[in-house]
Amino acid sequence: MSIDTNLLVHDDRTMAQAIPITPLTKNELDSWETGQPEELKKWIKATGFRANEGSLCFVPNTLGELDRVLLGMGKQNDSWLFGLLPGKLPTGTYCIASPEWDSSVRDAAALAWALGAYRFERYRNSRGFCPRLVVSADMDIESVRMQADATFLVRDLINTPAADMMPQDLAKAAKDLAQNYDADVKLTVADDLLEENYPLVHAVGRASCHAPQLIDLTWGAPEAPKLTLVGKGVCFDSGGLGIKPVAGMRLMKKDMGGAAHAIGLASMIMSAGLPVRLRVLIPAVENAISDNAFRPGDVIRSRKGLTVEIDNTDAEGRLVLCDALTEAASEAPELIVDFATLTGAARIALGTEMPGYFTNKARVSESLLDAAARMDDPIWPLPLHRPYRQMLDSRIADIANSSSGSFGGAITAALFLQEFLPDEIEWVHFDVMAWNVRNRPARPIGGEAMGMRAMFAYLQDRFTGRR
């Protein structure tokens, strides 16, 4: 879904009538109270408000109507706490009453407010209207809306059950996006994948009754710098013949989270009108089990021509990605970025809330980390440690699709992908969870965009020369 345009508004008259929300840390509370009326001090004392993190104090006027809201920030200001408010405040119009915050901090609070209003309601009745936030003229409301829209899109795609989010459904999402921004989409489906030389995409997806597809979206002026996004679109992963246990399969509707990130990032790029020639490649498959499923021990020749021995049918994401990455490199773009829910090893290393990324260019990593810090969208670099490449050696093929050991799984997966890209093309690979396992302000349990806003800020800096 898109963000409700009434959720964030800018209007001077509405601002004058809005209920102020005053954020206060524990250290700020006493000094702030000093200049307040005695009645308000008594009310704060009576309610027991001590500015604990996420606490609220509803202050009435003399008519008993809501006049002000105090938001406890705990020990330090955290704009994410504004994400609690759409679910806790009564319907009405509010504004941020913190003039000492600069516009970028208030932008962050407005984004948290918007993301906190997200509800996935495709399969249930709507809960009704959310409270509205009025923003000041110096805030960048269009940027906030763009970020929220893209995040909502990613969350919706990931949260949708696999029965309603198969390759053809991902293709429809790409077509809908293309229609909004006058982009073009080409689909290569089923046995046409063999004709067009995408053998690994076909092999992984052929066992499903939902035909595998390569989704290929293009947008922008042909003469602009080329930027290609690739997203892993495994719409459901049973593990193939190396079938997952029930617990491991429960959340595999999110295995197309990489594709969702690529689509979400593409929406931001096109919405902002970045001066690039954008291409988005999504290999969309279901890793199912049937009499024609690919098997452990099979050797399959990739689009690049390298032969791949299948050590593990549950390491299928890298197989579909390597064919897509080979095609991405064929146009020699300035930058290739891929997103994938690729390994549990990345989650072991960094936890579920911080995606790891790999890049073959140190200067890209430094700038990307700076962008992530500015956007409060945490990511962390992992090494392309070449000595681990031998763990992918095969006795009968050019490379195996998973390592011979259990260590360094995120690194060996990234090294596998790197085999299908020339060294001279700059490349960033995100290994993302794409799922919140706990509720946090503005980040509910469920599908999530991770690293997408950081990547967009980096791209905006790079291609518009802002920094």
N, C-alpha and C positions, 0 to 999 in steps of 0.2 A: 504494500500500500504506500501511498505518498503521504507526506506530512500534511495534516490539515492546515490550510493556509490561514485559518482563523486562530491557530494555536499560538503563532507568533505574529504580532501586529505592530505597526508603527503609526501612531496618530497622536498629535499633540493634545487634542481634546480628550481622547481616551486615556492618555497618560495622566492628565490632571485628575481624572476620576478613579484611577487605578488604586488598588489596595497595596501599599508598600510592603515589601519583604526586606527586612533588615538582617543581614548575616552578621553574626557576632561570634568571635572566638571566646574561649573562657577568660583569656587575659584582657579582652576588650570590654567585657560585660560591665565591670564596675565603673570604668571611666565613662562609658556610654550612659549608664544610668544617672551619673552625676548631673547631667544637664536636662534630665527628664522631669515632668511633673510628678508631684508626690503620689497622685492617684495611680500613675503608671508604675512607680516603684513598688507601691503596695501590691499591685496586681501581680507583678513579676514575682515578688516574694511569696504571695499566696499560691501561685501556681507551681512554685518550686523550680522554675526555669533557671538552669545554671549553664546554659550554652553547651551542654554535652553534644557530642557529634550526632547530627541528625534529629535533635530534639526541636520541638516547636512550641511556641507560645502564641496563642490567639488572643489578641488584645481587642476588646470591644470599645465602642464609643458610648456616649451617654444614652443613646437610644437602644443599646444592646446589639448593635450591628457590628460586624467585623470591621475594625478600623486599621489594624496593622498586624503583620505576622513577623515574629522573631524566629530566625533559623539558627540553631546552634551549630557551630562549626568545629567544636572540640578544640584541640590544641592549635590548629592552624587552618587557614582558609583552604577549602577544597571545593572548587566549583562543581565537581561531580555531585555534591550533596543536593544541588538544585534538581537533580533527577528524581529525588524522592517526592517532590511537591505535587506533580500532576496526580499522583495516586492518593494524596493526603489532604489536599486543600478542597474546600467546597467550590462548586462552580462559581466563577466570577472572573474578574480581570485584575491582574496583579502587575507590579513593576519591581525592579531591583532597586532598593534604596541603599546604595553603597557608593556614593560619589567619589570616594577615594580609590575605588578600583578603576584601572584604566579600561579602555573599550575592549581590549583583547580578552581580559579576564571576564568581563560581562558577556562577551561573545561566547566564551566557554561555558558560562553558566546557562546561557540561553540554549546552547546545544544540548547540555545535560538535561534541561527542562524538556526539550523536544524529544530526546531519546528516551526519557523517562515516561513519556506519554505513549510509547509504542505498545500496541497490543496485537497479538496474532489471533484474529477473530474469524478466520475463514470457516471454522467448524463449530462456532458457538454464537450465541446472540450477543450483539454489541452491548457494552456497558453504558453507553451514552456519552455525553459531552465531557471534555476535559476542561479545566480552568485555562484561561488565556494569559499569556505574558506579553506585556507591552514593552517594546524595546526603544531605546533612545536613538536619536538621529545619528550619533557618531558610531553606532554599532553596525556591523556588516551582516544584516539580516539575510541577505541573499546567499552569502557563503554558508551561514548556519543552516538555512533551508536546504541548500544543495547537499551538504554533508549528511543531514538527517534523511533526506530522500534516498540517497545512495545506501545509507546504513539500513533503512527500512527495507529497501529492495533486497539487499543481501540477507537480512534476517528472514524475510518472507520466503525467499527461495529455499533457504536451508531448513526452515521450520516445516515446510510443506511435506507431508508424508510421501514416501517413494511411489506409492500407487498413483499419485497425482503429479509426480516430478520425475518422469522418465525422460530419455533423450529427446523425444518429440516435444515434451513440455519445456525443456531447457531451450530448445530451438525456438519455440513460440516466444519465450521471454526475450531472446535475442532479437527476434523479428519485431516485437512490440517496441523494444528500445530503439531499434533502427528506424522504425517509422516515426518515432518522436523527433529524431535528429537528422532525418534525411540521409541515413546510412544505407549501405547495401549488405545483404546477407546471402551467402551461398551455402547450400547444404550438400554434403556428400554422404549418401545413406546406403547402408547394407552392403551388398556386393559391389556397389560402385566404389567403395573404399579400396577394394582389391584392384579395380580397374585404374584408380587414381593413385595407387601405390601408397596406401596407408595400412600395411598388413598387420601391424600390432594393434591398432585400434580395432580392426575387424576381428582379430583373434580373441581379444578380451571380451568383446561384446556379442559375438555370434551366437552364444548359447541362449541368449535371452529372446523372448518373443517381441521385445521392444528393440527395434533395429538400431544398431550403433550408428552414430553420425559424427561427422566433423563439421562443426559450425564455424563459419568464416565470415566475420563482420569487418567491413572497411568503411572508413569515414575520413574526411578532410582532404585538403588540396594535395594532389599527387606530388607536387614539387616540394612539399613541406618535409621537415625531418621525419624519418620513419620511426615509429614506436609500435612495438608489437607486444600484446598481452596474451598469455597462455594460461588457461585454467583447467585444472583436473575436473572432469565432469563425470565421475563414477556415481551414477544416480542411486545405486544400491550395491553394496559389496557383501556378498555372501561368503567371500573368501574363495569362491570357485571350488574346484575339487579339493582344495586344502581348506575345507569349510571351517568357518569360525564357530566357536561356541556361542550359545545363546546370548550370554552377557556381552560378548564382543561384537555381536551383530545388532544389538538393540538400537544403537544410534547411527547405524550406517546409512540412514537417509542423509546424513550430513557429509557423506563422502564426495558430494559434488560441491562442497564448500569452496574449493578453489575456483571453480567455474563461477560461482556466485560472486566471489571477490572480483574476478576479472570483469564481469558484467557491471558490478557496482562501480568499480574504478572507471570503466569506460563511460558510464553515465556522467560521472563527475567531469571527466575530460571533455566530453562533448558539451555538457551544460556550460562549462567555463569557456568553451571555445578555444582551448589551447591550440597554438599553431603547430600542429603535428599531423602527419599522415598516420592515422591510427588503424591498426589491424588487431582483431581479437580472434584467437583460435581456441576452440573448445572441443576436445575429443569427448563426446558424450556417449556413455555406455552403461549397461548393467552387467556386473560380473556375476553371472548366474551359473546354474548347474544344469547340464543337459547332456545328451549323448554326443554332442559335438563340441563340448567345452574343451578348451585347451588344457594340457596336462603337464604335471611336473615331468621334466626330462625332455619335453619338446624343444626343438630348436627352430626359431622363426627369424627370417631375414627382415630387418627393419627397413624403413624408408631410406635411411642413409646408406644401407647396404651392409651394415654390421650385422652379424648373426648373434642372436641372443638365446642362451639356454635358459629355459624356465626352471629355476630352482624352487620357486614358491609361487603358486597361483594367487596367493593373497598379497603379493607385491606387484599388483596389476597397474596401479596408478602411474608408476614410472614408465611402464610399457606404452600406455596411450600417450603420455607426455612426450616421450622421445620422438615419436613420429611427428607430433605437432611442433616440437622444437626444431626438428630438421627442416620442416617447411617454413617456420618462422625465420630461420637463418638464411633461407634461400634468397630472400630479398635484401640481405645485408642491412638490416635496420640499424639505427644508431643505438638502440637499446631494446633488449628483450627482458620482460618481467613475467615470471610465472608464479602462480599461487596454487598450492596443493595441500590437502589434508594427507600428508604423505607418510609420516612415521610416528609411531608411539615413542620412539627414542627421543624425538625432539621434546615431547611432553615430559619425559623423564628428566631431561637435562634442564628445562626451563619452566616446567609447570604448564598449566593449561591456559594461563592468561597472558603469556608473553611469547609471541611467535618468534621462532628463530629464522634468520635469513642468511643466505650465502651469496657472495658476489665475487666475480673474478677481477674486480677493479677496486683497489683500496680507496681511491678518491670518492667513488660512489658510496662506499660504506660510511665514510666520514660525513658526507653531506646528508645521507639518509638518516643517520643518527641525530643530526642536528634538527632535521625536519620533524622527526618523531618526538623530540623533546618539546618543540614548539607546539605541536598538535596534541600533546599529552596522549600519545598513541604508542605505548611502549613496544619496542622490538629489540632484538639482540643478535649481534653477528656470531655466526659459527664458522669454523675454518674448513676450507676445501683442502684437507690434509692429504696430499698426493700419495704418501706411502701406503695409505689405506686402500688405494685403488687395487692392489694385488688381491684383496679380499674378494674381488669380483671376478677373478680369473676363472675361466672354464677350461676343462680339458678338451672339449670338442667344439667349442664355439668361440667367437671373438670376445664375448663377455657374458656373465651370468646376471640374472636380474635381482639377485639378493646375495648377501655376503655369506661367506663360509662360517662366520662366527656371530656371536650375539652382541658384540660391542660396537659402539660408534655407528649405529644404524642410520641416524639422520645424515651423517657425513657420507657414508657409503652410498646412500640414496642420491645425494646431491652429486657425488662423483660419477654415478651412473648417468645422470642427466647431462653432466658436463661433456661426456664422451660424444654427445650428438650436436655439440656446438663448436664453432671455430673460436680459437682463443681471441681473435681480434674484435669480436662483437661483445660489447658490454652486456652483462647478464646479471639479473638479480633473481634469486629463487627463494620464495617464502614457504616455509613449512608451518602451516597454521592448524590450530585446533578447530577454529570456526564454531565454537560452542562454549557458552558460559555454563559452568557446572554449579555455580552458586549465584544467588541474587546479590547484586551490588547496585548502588544508585545509578540509574540510567542504563544499567547492563543486566537485564533479567536473565534467568535461566533460559537457555535456548540458543538458536543460531545467532552468530555474531560476526561482524566485520572486524578483523584484527590486522593492523598494519596498513589498511587501505587508505586511511586519511593521511598517514605518514607518507606513503608512497605518492599520493596526489600532491602533497605540499612539495615534495622533492621534485616532481615533474613540473609543477608550476614554476618553481625557482629556476629549474634548468632550461625550460623552453620559453620562458618569458623574460629571463634575465633579471628577475626581481631582486636577487641577492648576489 
